Amino acid sequence: MVQQPQRDPCHAGTCVPAIKGDVLDAQGNPVDRYLVTIKINSSAFGVQYCPVGDESKMLQPGQFKFESADGRVFGDYTLTVVANDRTTPLSQDYQLSMTAITKANQWGIVFRHK
């Protein structure tokens, strides 16, 4: 699992706040959407799932994105890559704490199989 800075072209008030990232194989290629799903667990939203490359969200292969239409993204989250059965974990848990939306804490989350 690797975390890297990611530039966000959005400006305050013009974008839906989101938690997003990528799932890559050992060679750095996007993981097929039929293989894995991202599980997000938060006290505010409970447990949600997002297939990587979810076509309904117009995501590219390997990408995941959780949006908050009402702007509530602050809080503590646990993200895990799971098999599409939604029960088999394929990664360690990743803890994410969102305290404010600033350019300094806009990150892309990358799960990479080693």
C-alpha positions as CSV (number, residue, x, y, z in Angstrom):
1,M,0.0,0.0,0.0
2,V,1.4,3.4,-1.0
3,Q,0.2,6.9,-0.4
4,Q,1.2,9.6,-2.8
5,P,0.4,13.3,-3.3
6,Q,-2.2,14.0,-6.0
7,R,-3.1,17.4,-7.4
8,D,-6.7,18.1,-7.4
9,P,-8.0,20.6,-10.1
10,C,-11.0,21.4,-8.0
11,H,-11.5,24.7,-6.2
12,A,-13.5,25.2,-3.1
13,G,-17.2,25.0,-3.7
14,T,-17.0,23.5,-7.2
15,C,-16.4,19.9,-6.5
16,V,-18.2,17.1,-4.6
17,P,-15.8,16.1,-1.7
18,A,-14.6,12.6,-2.2
19,I,-12.2,9.9,-1.1
20,K,-10.6,8.4,-4.1
21,G,-7.6,6.3,-5.2
22,D,-6.3,3.4,-7.3
23,V,-5.8,-0.4,-6.9
24,L,-2.8,-1.7,-8.8
25,D,-1.1,-5.0,-9.4
26,A,2.5,-5.7,-8.7
27,Q,3.5,-4.4,-12.1
28,G,1.6,-1.1,-11.6
29,N,-1.4,-2.0,-13.8
30,P,-5.0,-1.2,-12.8
31,V,-6.7,-4.2,-11.2
32,D,-9.7,-5.6,-13.1
33,R,-13.0,-4.4,-11.7
34,Y,-14.3,-7.9,-11.6
35,L,-11.7,-8.9,-9.1
36,V,-11.8,-6.5,-6.2
37,T,-13.9,-4.0,-4.4
38,I,-13.0,-1.2,-1.9
39,K,-14.7,-1.4,1.5
40,I,-15.0,1.9,3.4
41,N,-16.1,1.9,7.1
42,S,-16.9,5.1,8.9
43,S,-18.9,6.1,12.0
44,A,-20.7,8.7,9.9
45,F,-21.7,6.6,6.9
46,G,-21.3,3.0,8.1
47,V,-20.0,0.4,5.6
48,Q,-20.0,1.1,1.9
49,Y,-18.5,-0.7,-1.1
50,C,-17.2,0.5,-4.4
51,P,-16.1,-1.8,-7.2
52,V,-12.9,-0.5,-8.7
53,G,-13.6,0.9,-12.2
54,D,-17.3,1.3,-11.3
55,E,-18.9,2.2,-14.6
56,S,-21.8,3.9,-13.0
57,K,-19.4,6.4,-11.6
58,M,-17.5,6.7,-14.9
59,L,-14.3,5.4,-13.3
60,Q,-11.4,4.0,-15.1
61,P,-10.1,0.4,-14.4
62,G,-8.6,0.2,-10.9
63,Q,-10.1,3.5,-9.7
64,F,-12.4,3.9,-6.7
65,K,-14.3,6.9,-5.4
66,F,-16.6,7.6,-2.5
67,E,-18.5,10.9,-2.8
68,S,-20.3,12.9,-0.2
69,A,-23.1,14.9,-1.9
70,D,-23.7,16.9,1.3
71,G,-20.1,17.8,1.8
72,R,-19.5,15.7,5.0
73,V,-16.2,14.0,4.4
74,F,-14.6,14.8,7.8
75,G,-14.0,11.9,10.2
76,D,-12.1,8.7,10.5
77,Y,-12.3,6.0,7.9
78,T,-11.0,2.5,7.4
79,L,-10.4,1.4,3.8
80,T,-9.8,-2.2,2.8
81,V,-9.4,-4.0,-0.6
82,V,-11.8,-7.0,-0.6
83,A,-12.7,-9.7,-3.0
84,N,-16.0,-9.1,-4.8
85,D,-17.6,-11.5,-2.3
86,R,-17.2,-8.5,0.0
87,T,-16.0,-10.7,2.8
88,T,-12.5,-11.8,1.9
89,P,-9.9,-9.1,2.7
90,L,-7.1,-8.7,0.2
91,S,-5.2,-5.9,1.9
92,Q,-4.4,-4.6,5.3
93,D,-6.7,-1.9,6.6
94,Y,-5.8,1.7,5.8
95,Q,-6.7,4.3,8.3
96,L,-7.6,7.7,7.0
97,S,-8.6,10.8,9.0
98,M,-10.1,13.7,7.3
99,T,-10.0,16.9,9.4
100,A,-10.2,19.7,6.8
101,I,-10.2,20.1,3.0
102,T,-7.0,21.9,2.1
103,K,-4.5,21.6,-0.7
104,A,-2.0,20.2,1.9
105,N,-4.2,17.1,2.6
106,Q,-5.5,16.2,-0.8
107,W,-4.1,12.7,-1.4
108,G,-4.6,9.9,-3.8
109,I,-4.7,6.5,-2.1
110,V,-2.9,3.7,-3.9
111,F,-3.2,0.1,-3.0
112,R,-0.5,-1.8,-4.8
113,H,0.1,-5.5,-4.6
114,K,3.7,-6.3,-4.0
